[in-house]
Amino acid sequence: MKSLKAVLLYGFLLWLIPFAVAILIFPIKTSSPALFESIMPVVLTLCVVFFSILYFRKLEAGLLKEGVLLGVIWFAISLALDLLMFMWGPMKMTFADYMMDIGLTYLIFPAVTIGFGYLIEKR
């Protein structure tokens, strides 16, 4: 990893920003669940693309490997922080319910970072 500090900071922000958006638009979840479920992956994708651009712009070599590591770390950070909230915190959910409702969406992280790493490395 080129900058573990940046990876961890961006990973935390990748969890925090969508979480804050979810709280702000939570009334939509009860009135129009499908709309809420459509908005959140878009927010997540916009965030991961933005932070991927910030991270990859300073790298020159080993970008595919970096993309794999970056995506896995960001996935793990969001999963860990969410599990604190959704399994042991105020919003009790089983692990299976959490993964079906929220957790799998975080696979957007490695999908985007691996794609970035691959494309930049090939140019």
Secondary structure, DSSP 8 states (H G I E B T S, - for coil): ---HHHHHHHHHHHHHHHHHHHHHTHHHHHH-HHHHHHHHHHHHHHHHHHHHHHHHTT--S-HHHHHHHHHHHHHHHHHHHHHHHHTSSSS---HHHHHHHTGGGGGHHHHHHHHHHHHHHH-
